[in-house]
Amino acid sequence: MITHELNAEEVSNLIKVHLCDDLDITIEKDYTLIRSDDDKFFGMVKVFRAGEIVITEEEQDKITMGATSSDYSSLFIAVTTEGVFQFNLSLLRLDFQAYTNQDKAESFNAADLDISNGVQILEWYPDFASEDDYIDALMSNGDAIGFDESESW
């Protein structure tokens, strides 16, 4: 299993376990809202199965209002096939464009987020309990026994 196969709640829980133990998670239909008082941020986690990373103006407003009310940083976390990326919305100038979805007969303003403007987080696979376990698995020779340090070359 790799991170883009997870839903927003599962990725939020990974962030809580590995990066931010005081994380407060609010589960919504297509995303989660996250907040850390220790790290002083408010954000959203959203999964993108394919294609561009897009944030709507409504999503940005929701994140910004949550962050501003506590004087916190506003973060958008995108779960993609390339990995999990964090965008600090306070530092980005987003170019919102009108978008119309003909299939759903809806219109909204949206901005593309370039992956190069994000910071990759959760760089190890969630199958492992920690980054050390992931590195140990990479360094092993692939069999279940692994490398025995008592053996000589």
C-alpha positions as CSV (number, residue, x, y, z in Angstrom):
1,M,0.0,0.0,0.0
2,I,1.3,3.5,-0.8
3,T,0.0,6.8,0.5
4,H,-2.1,7.8,-2.4
5,E,-4.3,4.7,-1.8
6,L,-5.3,6.1,1.6
7,N,-8.1,8.4,2.4
8,A,-7.8,11.8,4.0
9,E,-8.6,10.5,7.5
10,E,-5.9,7.8,7.2
11,V,-3.3,10.3,6.1
12,S,-4.3,12.7,8.9
13,N,-3.8,9.9,11.4
14,L,-0.4,9.2,9.9
15,I,0.5,12.8,10.3
16,K,-0.6,12.7,13.9
17,V,1.4,9.5,14.6
18,H,4.6,10.5,12.8
19,L,4.8,14.3,12.7
20,C,2.4,16.1,15.1
21,D,1.1,14.2,18.1
22,D,-1.4,16.9,19.3
23,L,-3.2,17.0,15.9
24,D,-6.9,17.6,16.2
25,I,-8.7,16.0,13.2
26,T,-12.2,16.8,11.9
27,I,-13.6,14.5,9.3
28,E,-15.6,15.9,6.4
29,K,-17.0,14.2,3.3
30,D,-14.1,14.6,0.9
31,Y,-11.3,16.0,3.2
32,T,-10.2,16.4,6.8
33,L,-9.5,19.6,8.7
34,I,-6.5,19.5,10.9
35,R,-5.2,21.7,13.7
36,S,-2.1,21.7,15.9
37,D,-1.8,24.0,18.8
38,D,1.8,23.0,19.4
39,D,2.9,23.7,15.8
40,K,0.4,26.5,15.4
41,F,-1.3,25.6,12.1
42,F,-4.7,24.9,10.8
43,G,-5.2,23.0,7.5
44,M,-6.9,20.7,5.2
45,V,-5.9,17.2,3.9
46,K,-7.3,16.2,0.6
47,V,-6.7,13.2,-1.7
48,F,-6.1,13.6,-5.4
49,R,-6.3,10.2,-7.2
50,A,-5.1,11.6,-10.5
51,G,-4.4,14.8,-12.3
52,E,-3.5,18.3,-11.1
53,I,-3.6,19.5,-7.5
54,V,-6.4,22.0,-7.3
55,I,-7.7,24.1,-4.4
56,T,-11.0,26.0,-4.6
57,E,-11.4,29.5,-3.3
58,E,-14.0,28.2,-0.9
59,E,-11.4,25.6,0.5
60,Q,-8.8,28.3,0.8
61,D,-11.2,30.6,2.6
62,K,-12.1,27.8,5.1
63,I,-8.5,27.1,5.8
64,T,-7.6,30.8,6.1
65,M,-10.5,31.6,8.4
66,G,-9.6,28.7,10.7
67,A,-5.9,29.7,10.8
68,T,-6.6,33.5,11.2
69,S,-8.9,33.0,14.2
70,S,-6.0,31.6,16.1
71,D,-3.1,33.4,14.4
72,Y,-1.9,30.1,13.0
73,S,-0.3,29.2,9.6
74,S,-2.7,27.9,7.0
75,L,-1.7,24.6,5.4
76,F,-3.1,22.6,2.5
77,I,-1.9,19.0,2.4
78,A,-2.4,17.1,-0.9
79,V,-2.1,13.4,-1.1
80,T,-1.1,12.4,-4.6
81,T,0.4,9.6,-6.6
82,E,3.8,11.4,-6.2
83,G,3.5,11.5,-2.4
84,V,2.1,13.7,0.3
85,F,2.8,17.4,-0.1
86,Q,2.2,20.3,2.3
87,F,1.6,23.8,1.0
88,N,1.8,26.9,3.2
89,L,-1.0,29.0,1.9
90,S,0.2,32.0,3.8
91,L,3.3,32.1,1.5
92,L,1.6,31.4,-1.9
93,R,-0.1,33.8,-4.3
94,L,-2.9,31.7,-5.8
95,D,-4.3,32.6,-9.2
96,F,-8.0,31.6,-9.0
97,Q,-9.8,31.1,-12.3
98,A,-13.5,30.5,-12.9
99,Y,-14.2,26.8,-13.6
100,T,-17.4,25.2,-14.7
101,N,-18.2,21.5,-14.3
102,Q,-20.7,20.8,-17.0
103,D,-21.5,17.3,-15.7
104,K,-22.5,18.6,-12.3
105,A,-23.8,22.0,-13.5
106,E,-21.7,23.9,-11.0
107,S,-19.3,26.8,-11.2
108,F,-16.5,27.8,-8.8
109,N,-13.1,29.5,-8.6
110,A,-10.1,27.2,-8.4
111,A,-6.3,27.5,-8.5
112,D,-3.7,24.9,-9.6
113,L,-1.0,24.1,-7.1
114,D,2.4,23.3,-8.5
115,I,4.0,20.3,-6.7
116,S,7.3,22.2,-6.7
117,N,5.8,24.8,-4.3
118,G,5.0,22.1,-1.8
119,V,7.1,20.3,0.8
120,Q,7.0,16.5,0.7
121,I,6.0,15.0,4.1
122,L,5.4,11.3,5.1
123,E,8.2,10.2,2.8
124,W,8.1,6.6,4.0
125,Y,5.4,4.1,3.2
126,P,2.7,3.7,5.8
127,D,3.1,-0.1,5.9
128,F,6.0,0.5,8.3
129,A,5.8,1.7,11.8
130,S,8.5,4.3,11.4
131,E,11.0,5.7,9.0
132,D,13.7,3.5,10.6
133,D,11.7,0.4,9.8
134,Y,11.3,1.5,6.2
135,I,15.0,2.1,5.9
136,D,15.8,-1.3,7.5
137,A,13.5,-2.9,4.9
138,L,15.2,-1.1,2.1
139,M,18.6,-2.2,3.3
140,S,17.7,-5.8,3.8
141,N,18.4,-8.4,1.1
142,G,14.7,-9.1,0.6
143,D,14.4,-12.4,2.5
144,A,12.5,-12.7,5.7
145,I,15.6,-13.4,7.7
146,G,17.5,-10.3,6.6
147,F,21.2,-9.6,7.2
148,D,22.9,-11.4,10.1
149,E,25.6,-9.1,11.5
150,S,27.5,-12.1,12.9
151,E,28.2,-13.4,9.3
152,S,31.3,-12.4,7.6
153,W,31.7,-11.4,4.0
